[in-house]
Amino acid sequence: MKKVYPRLLLAGLLALAVMMLAACGEEEEELALHDENYEEISLVNKEQPTVLFHFTGVG
């Protein structure tokens, strides 16, 4: 039983490292949102800063 825990820990760390390395190779997607008129608003490469507000429903 004592040999199982270090192997599980090692397997978990290895899996985490593989997932992190796999995520590094992905291309960056453009980050965009839609406004109240359903027009797309790009959030990258802007000359002016963008302030976002997120409202949640109140029960």
N, C-alpha and C positions, 0 to 999 in steps of 0.2 A: 504494500500500500504506500510506503514511503517513496518508492521509485516512481509511482504514478504521477504525483503532484509536480515534481520538477519537469517531467516530460510534457505534461499538460501546459505548464507555464511556458516552456520552450516552444511548443506548438502554437500557442496563442500569440507569443511575440513574433514568431516567424510569419504567421498569417497576417498580423498587423503590418509588419514590414512589407510584405508582398502587396497588400492593399494600398499602402502609401506610395510605393513605387509605381504601381499601376495607374494611380491617379495623376502622377506627374507628367505622363505623356499625353494627356488629353488636350485637345485644342480648346482655347478659351472661347466660350460662347458670348455673344453680345447680350448685355444685360439691358432689357427694355421693359417698360410697363405700358399700360393703356390708361389714358385719361378718361374723364367723364363722357367724352364724345367718342370713345373707343378708338382714338387715334394713338398710334404707337409713339412712345417717348423714349428715346435712347438715353441711357445713363452713363455712357462711356464717351471719352474724347470730347467733353463739353468745355467751352470756354468759361462758362459761369457755373458756380456750384449749384447743386440741386438739393432742395430740402424736401424730404418725403414725410408725409403724415400717414399713420396707419390707425384707423379707427375701428374699434370692435363694437359689436352690438351690445346694448345694455338691456338686460332682461327686465 
